Amino acid sequence: MSGEEGGLRLTLGEVYDTSRAILLEHGFAERHAAAISRTIRAAEGDECHHHGLFRLPFYVNALKAGQASPDAEPTLSRPAPGLVRIDAHFGFIPLALEQGAEPLAELAASQGIAALAVNNAHNVGPLWPEVERLAGRGLVAFAFTSATATVAPWGGTRPLFGTNPMAFGWPRPEGPPLVFDQASSASARGEIQIRLRDGRTLPEGWAIGPDGRPTSDPATALAGAQLPFGGPKGSSIALMIELLAGPLIGDVLSFEAGERDKAGTGAPCGGELVLALDPARLAPGGDRGAPLRHGEKLFERILAQEGTRLPSARRYAARARTAREGIAIPPGLRDTLRGLGAAL
Amino acid sequence: MSGEEGGLRLTLGEVYDTSRAILLEHGFAERHAAAISRTIRAAEGDECHHHGLFRLPFYVNALKAGQASPDAEPTLSRPAPGLVRIDAHFGFIPLALEQGAEPLAELAASQGIAALAVNNAHNVGPLWPEVERLAGRGLVAFAFTSATATVAPWGGTRPLFGTNPMAFGWPRPEGPPLVFDQASSASARGEIQIRLRDGRTLPEGWAIGPDGRPTSDPATALAGAQLPFGGPKGSSIALMIELLAGPLIGDVLSFEAGERDKAGTGAPCGGELVLALDPARLAPGGDRGAPLRHGEKLFERILAQEGTRLPSARRYAARARTAREGIAIPPGLRDTLRGLGAAL
């Protein structure tokens, strides 16, 4: 830990320790505090700050409000040969996802394709850790989740969809997998919250105000509605994710998750669907070497065009940098963490 | 059949008969001619004209060039408990997809989730018929396919991805399913081809010319590159579909399909991945009534906002209209069909 222009700098180990200490202090059971802190460390390591330490108040507030369980043990069931279900019993999702990865990966390897449905889980983290974990085992993976209603459907003016991210992971023969994790809204909600905190405006196309008209003001946007990315096609993807992470697996729609968050903690509780496919079963030949080498040909051609990059490149560059240099904690965040009891 | 301002009007039965007669005349086996003509009739019925009769020269040219098989019988294999593979042996895909629907649906019902990989199939049709077919059986379905390289990756300037559509289908308790079928390019290629034919310009954001700069001219766009929809996020989806419909299932990437189309027929040969999930297995309770009724709550809320519509609404409205009124054949298309031997 070191001081820096009114803020300070933490190693990723210190990020983990700080997060875990705060969560334990506020009543989380050890297993949950550790799993959540691994997610926060991963997010800070990849410079996804809006899923990192910035989120600690959301975790704590959901507990204080009596909405999230501090210690629920996830329970696993197997409703069909290709399916695993984990009921998180209103705990936060990182522990459930860690527990589901192994059974899901085994099923995908034996069945060719398999799905994990996680129910009743509070979730304010990124999706990429679970698809990266599966892709790191040689599997192709998808994840879908919804959230509180904050995004207007295309053509409409009032929030109905969550920011509804989907993530996709593809294993690579060398190095970490190719992964993307993208909101089906024009921006992540956390990006608007961070611009509000930092006094910055929003780009065109991100949001409309409560009057249904375009706005560049973060506060007006948060009171109004975010917009889907890519017009009607992005709106269709948001709609699809509502159905996959909600009704399909017997969980809530975004607007229902929002109604259930009576305390307004911003830590919605709902479902997540994770799919895994095994290239060794799907591609003829019975091993995953050929399909993965084939994928590399595409990546080479993308990178041969000036101005392109692969979806996860920026995060992996950040990961290498933060492993050496740690991360900067701005003064506002330091004060928040101190307010939660951190000795910073 | 009736005359109309230099063109003419056909019933959907006549669309089918015309298509089938042309395909038989040019050497297609009966089973292929019938399956392709069912697809063409469905496309015209939903006013997806760029997948309808407009495509007949593509089918015929692929045969004339010796690239597509007129009579290959698709063969089915089962590489894993959750997977079905159909090798189309260089025939056109409609017959393979019709044959794969039943085995895929059965697997999804027993396993909870299943995948169909179709290999070595020529494909110039829409994707929605296969997801609609599965959703009509109560399943949630996805389809992904790639094509000839025509779309630049985000940040780049040269074609690499196909227009790479994905389709999604969700069953509804009453009436036809909710379905979308959307290119991951800003427009379908057929839409540009039809604007070229009709002498119309392109909207902003659809394409760049061979010089890498934006263009509104259809001919310049077809010589240059189409753009992904929704910027980097649409580009990520195009990339994902390349991997799913190609390397994952042991088939080609778009640029490879293009290289293989030596005669430049525009009827690429490659793979398609179809996924099916059974809500009756994924949602607790063991029946699909509850998840489907739950989905309706979302659709009601979407439609309660003025200015919105459900993704498939326009196609279904067209379907009702064309069933009564048939479709108009413009003079240029009539001449093309006559050139192929149709008695119109």
HADDOCK unambig.tbl for C-alpha pairs under 7 A between the chains (distance, minus, plus):
assign (segid A and resid 79 and name CA) (segid B and resid 281 and name CA) 6.41 0.50 0.50
assign (segid A and resid 80 and name CA) (segid B and resid 111 and name CA) 5.48 0.50 0.50
assign (segid A and resid 80 and name CA) (segid B and resid 112 and name CA) 5.61 0.50 0.50
assign (segid A and resid 80 and name CA) (segid B and resid 281 and name CA) 6.54 0.50 0.50
assign (segid A and resid 81 and name CA) (segid B and resid 111 and name CA) 4.90 0.50 0.50
assign (segid A and resid 81 and name CA) (segid B and resid 112 and name CA) 6.94 0.50 0.50
assign (segid A and resid 82 and name CA) (segid B and resid 111 and name CA) 4.84 0.50 0.50
assign (segid A and resid 82 and name CA) (segid B and resid 112 and name CA) 5.58 0.50 0.50
assign (segid A and resid 82 and name CA) (segid B and resid 113 and name CA) 5.93 0.50 0.50
assign (segid A and resid 83 and name CA) (segid B and resid 112 and name CA) 6.16 0.50 0.50
assign (segid A and resid 111 and name CA) (segid B and resid 80 and name CA) 5.48 0.50 0.50
assign (segid A and resid 111 and name CA) (segid B and resid 81 and name CA) 4.92 0.50 0.50
assign (segid A and resid 111 and name CA) (segid B and resid 82 and name CA) 4.85 0.50 0.50
assign (segid A and resid 112 and name CA) (segid B and resid 80 and name CA) 5.61 0.50 0.50
assign (segid A and resid 112 and name CA) (segid B and resid 81 and name CA) 6.95 0.50 0.50
assign (segid A and resid 112 and name CA) (segid B and resid 82 and name CA) 5.58 0.50 0.50
assign (segid A and resid 112 and name CA) (segid B and resid 83 and name CA) 6.14 0.50 0.50
assign (segid A and resid 113 and name CA) (segid B and resid 82 and name CA) 5.92 0.50 0.50
assign (segid A and resid 113 and name CA) (segid B and resid 114 and name CA) 6.32 0.50 0.50
assign (segid A and resid 113 and name CA) (segid B and resid 115 and name CA) 6.97 0.50 0.50
assign (segid A and resid 114 and name CA) (segid B and resid 113 and name CA) 6.31 0.50 0.50
assign (segid A and resid 115 and name CA) (segid B and resid 113 and name CA) 6.96 0.50 0.50
assign (segid A and resid 153 and name CA) (segid B and resid 302 and name CA) 6.76 0.50 0.50
assign (segid A and resid 154 and name CA) (segid B and resid 308 and name CA) 6.29 0.50 0.50
assign (segid A and resid 155 and name CA) (segid B and resid 307 and name CA) 4.78 0.50 0.50
assign (segid A and resid 155 and name CA) (segid B and resid 308 and name CA) 4.73 0.50 0.50
assign (segid A and resid 156 and name CA) (segid B and resid 305 and name CA) 5.45 0.50 0.50
assign (segid A and resid 156 and name CA) (segid B and resid 306 and name CA) 6.12 0.50 0.50
assign (segid A and resid 156 and name CA) (segid B and resid 307 and name CA) 5.57 0.50 0.50
assign (segid A and resid 156 and name CA) (segid B and resid 308 and name CA) 5.51 0.50 0.50
assign (segid A and resid 182 and name CA) (segid B and resid 233 and name CA) 6.93 0.50 0.50
assign (segid A and resid 229 and name CA) (segid B and resid 230 and name CA) 5.94 0.50 0.50
assign (segid A and resid 230 and name CA) (segid B and resid 229 and name CA) 5.93 0.50 0.50
assign (segid A and resid 230 and name CA) (segid B and resid 230 and name CA) 3.70 0.50 0.50
assign (segid A and resid 233 and name CA) (segid B and resid 182 and name CA) 6.90 0.50 0.50
assign (segid A and resid 236 and name CA) (segid B and resid 311 and name CA) 6.78 0.50 0.50
assign (segid A and resid 243 and name CA) (segid B and resid 295 and name CA) 6.45 0.50 0.50
assign (segid A and resid 247 and name CA) (segid B and resid 291 and name CA) 4.68 0.50 0.50
assign (segid A and resid 247 and name CA) (segid B and resid 294 and name CA) 5.69 0.50 0.50
assign (segid A and resid 247 and name CA) (segid B and resid 295 and name CA) 5.88 0.50 0.50
assign (segid A and resid 248 and name CA) (segid B and resid 279 and name CA) 5.32 0.50 0.50
assign (segid A and resid 248 and name CA) (segid B and resid 282 and name CA) 6.28 0.50 0.50
assign (segid A and resid 248 and name CA) (segid B and resid 283 and name CA) 5.74 0.50 0.50
assign (segid A and resid 248 and name CA) (segid B and resid 291 and name CA) 5.67 0.50 0.50
assign (segid A and resid 249 and name CA) (segid B and resid 282 and name CA) 5.02 0.50 0.50
assign (segid A and resid 249 and name CA) (segid B and resid 283 and name CA) 4.22 0.50 0.50
assign (segid A and resid 250 and name CA) (segid B and resid 283 and name CA) 4.42 0.50 0.50
assign (segid A and resid 250 and name CA) (segid B and resid 284 and name CA) 6.01 0.50 0.50
assign (segid A and resid 250 and name CA) (segid B and resid 291 and name CA) 6.28 0.50 0.50
assign (segid A and resid 279 and name CA) (segid B and resid 248 and name CA) 5.31 0.50 0.50
assign (segid A and resid 281 and name CA) (segid B and resid 79 and name CA) 6.42 0.50 0.50
assign (segid A and resid 281 and name CA) (segid B and resid 80 and name CA) 6.53 0.50 0.50
assign (segid A and resid 282 and name CA) (segid B and resid 248 and name CA) 6.29 0.50 0.50
assign (segid A and resid 282 and name CA) (segid B and resid 249 and name CA) 5.02 0.50 0.50
assign (segid A and resid 283 and name CA) (segid B and resid 248 and name CA) 5.73 0.50 0.50
assign (segid A and resid 283 and name CA) (segid B and resid 249 and name CA) 4.22 0.50 0.50
assign (segid A and resid 283 and name CA) (segid B and resid 250 and name CA) 4.41 0.50 0.50
assign (segid A and resid 284 and name CA) (segid B and resid 250 and name CA) 5.99 0.50 0.50
assign (segid A and resid 291 and name CA) (segid B and resid 247 and name CA) 4.68 0.50 0.50
assign (segid A and resid 291 and name CA) (segid B and resid 248 and name CA) 5.68 0.50 0.50
assign (segid A and resid 291 and name CA) (segid B and resid 250 and name CA) 6.28 0.50 0.50
assign (segid A and resid 294 and name CA) (segid B and resid 247 and name CA) 5.70 0.50 0.50
assign (segid A and resid 295 and name CA) (segid B and resid 243 and name CA) 6.44 0.50 0.50
assign (segid A and resid 295 and name CA) (segid B and resid 247 and name CA) 5.89 0.50 0.50
assign (segid A and resid 302 and name CA) (segid B and resid 153 and name CA) 6.76 0.50 0.50
assign (segid A and resid 305 and name CA) (segid B and resid 156 and name CA) 5.44 0.50 0.50
assign (segid A and resid 306 and name CA) (segid B and resid 156 and name CA) 6.14 0.50 0.50
assign (segid A and resid 307 and name CA) (segid B and resid 155 and name CA) 4.76 0.50 0.50
assign (segid A and resid 307 and name CA) (segid B and resid 156 and name CA) 5.57 0.50 0.50
assign (segid A and resid 308 and name CA) (segid B and resid 154 and name CA) 6.27 0.50 0.50
assign (segid A and resid 308 and name CA) (segid B and resid 155 and name CA) 4.72 0.50 0.50
assign (segid A and resid 308 and name CA) (segid B and resid 156 and name CA) 5.51 0.50 0.50
assign (segid A and resid 311 and name CA) (segid B and resid 236 and name CA) 6.77 0.50 0.50
